[in-house]
Amino acid sequence: MTVEDAKYIREKVMAHNKWFEECIPMIASENLMSPLAKEMLISDFADRYAEGLPGKRYYQGNIYVDQVEIKALELAKKVFNADFADVRPISGTVANMAVLFAFANPGDTITTCALAQGAHISTCEFGAFGQRSVNSVNYPFDEENMNLDVDGTIKLLKQVKPKVAQFGLSVFLFPPPLKELQDTFNEVGCLVWEDCAHVLGLIAGGQFHDPLREGVNIVSSSTHKTFPGPNHGMLLGQNLTEEQEKKLQKAVFPGVTSSHHLHAMAALAITLAEMDVYGKEYAAQACKNSRALGQALYELGVPVLCEKQGFTRSHAIAVDVAQFGGGLECAKLLEDANIICNKNMLPRDTSSVRPSGLRLGSQEMTRLGMKETEMKQVAEFIARVVVKKEDPAKVKEDVKDFKRQFSTIQYCFNADEPAYAYHKLVQ
Ligand SMILES: *Cc1c(COP(=O)(O)O)cnc(C)c1O
């Protein structure tokens, strides 16, 4: 009964859509694409192939694809003030694999952060780093500041002399201390790479930090976290030699991609154009919101990490819910109240299955127009479930009422334009 199966699947997707309209979205690695960007995903680009670089393709039919990709590259360089960009990696992990293919041979030493310090799985032993058989060495971490221990890191870099020094986290509260490490990078002669998957949208808007001005040679990233684009990836570069740029391009194709999801590439180009206009305002508000959320939760008796440092400089905060049953239980209760977030390991945790923390992100709520006042309201919903152990079903009704006022995506081109065929098609 294939039609029934298709109907079933479509109904489930529609049910998901409706559910998320009624939820407060707080997963720090997610976001909402603008209607115009989303429209690109159902364009004919989705059905086509392109391999290689604009003007040097292996297939015909890429006239307009080339024009879009050239524009995407131009916008990426402008928005991030970069002298190299590649918009073909199909995800953040694939972008990381391309950097590994280009610049690290099996056995080479790369310094990086550890999983329990908030690193992403792709930079761990059982992720892409391990698959590439690099010798990865972890930096010493200062748990109190949720950042690298500067003196220890300088010592480590001098001792192991890595070929590549890699930075970037998935619980990314504070920027890495790159300025303090600059002299050591020069002394060791390593390539400096930062994985900005979580904070790319903040960087585009001039918040958090500016890696390409702080000695970073290569930025790898996803384009769907604080950067509100499609599920895709991107590479940026500064002060690379022509040979290094070519190596990176070759690592992307044919190294780790064939076609590069042209519809997503077009959606990325649209999002870059939107971030060029609205990025500053959006990123500043997302950072203000995460701090306001941290402060409000703290005042309601929920321990938030790094109170002394203002909780965060990014879109994310880390919350310690050990005394309220732990991350797993709290995340589930919150889901029952239509508040979507994830359990997360905190520095001293040993179990990733039953960690003591929650990670909360402000970026998607920001996209929906929420400001500091709304963060207080959201903190209260959370406290009712987590601290007061109110029935989540009851809180859920209030969450739904609250969410109704925030259904339009902000910081993007006018959604009333007739070009938005997407909305008409899905309704
Ligand atoms: C999310 C994330 C990635 C992976 O991104 P995908 O696009 O899901 O492959 C890589 N690195 C970091 C630091 C991340 O947070």
The ligand as an SDF file (V2000), in Angstrom:
LIG
                    3D

 15 15  0  0  0  0  0  0  0  0999 V2000
   27.1140   20.9380   14.7190 C   0  0  0  0  0  0  0  0  0  0  0  0
   28.5670   20.9360   14.6820 C   0  0  0  0  0  0  0  0  0  0  0  0
   29.2470   20.3210   13.6300 C   0  0  0  0  0  0  0  0  0  0  0  0
   28.5790   19.4440   12.6060 C   0  0  0  0  0  0  0  0  0  0  0  0
   27.7010   20.0290   11.8060 O   0  0  0  0  0  0  0  0  0  0  0  0
   26.7700   19.2040   10.7910 P   0  0  0  0  0  0  0  0  0  0  0  0
   26.4170   20.3020    9.8570 O   0  0  0  0  0  0  0  0  0  0  0  0
   25.6660   18.6710   11.5910 O   0  0  0  0  0  0  0  0  0  0  0  0
   27.5950   18.1510   10.1660 O   0  0  0  0  0  0  0  0  0  0  0  0
   30.6120   20.4350   13.5950 C   0  0  0  0  0  0  0  0  0  0  0  0
   31.2780   21.0940   14.5390 N   0  0  0  0  0  0  0  0  0  0  0  0
   30.6670   21.6870   15.5800 C   0  0  0  0  0  0  0  0  0  0  0  0
   31.4810   22.4190   16.5970 C   0  0  0  0  0  0  0  0  0  0  0  0
   29.2950   21.6140   15.7010 C   0  0  0  0  0  0  0  0  0  0  0  0
   28.6930   22.1540   16.7470 O   0  0  0  0  0  0  0  0  0  0  0  0
  1  2  1  0
  2  3  1  0
  2 14  2  0
  3  4  1  0
  3 10  2  0
  4  5  1  0
  5  6  1  0
  6  7  2  0
  6  8  1  0
  6  9  1  0
 10 11  1  0
 11 12  2  0
 12 13  1  0
 12 14  1  0
 14 15  1  0
M  END
$$$$
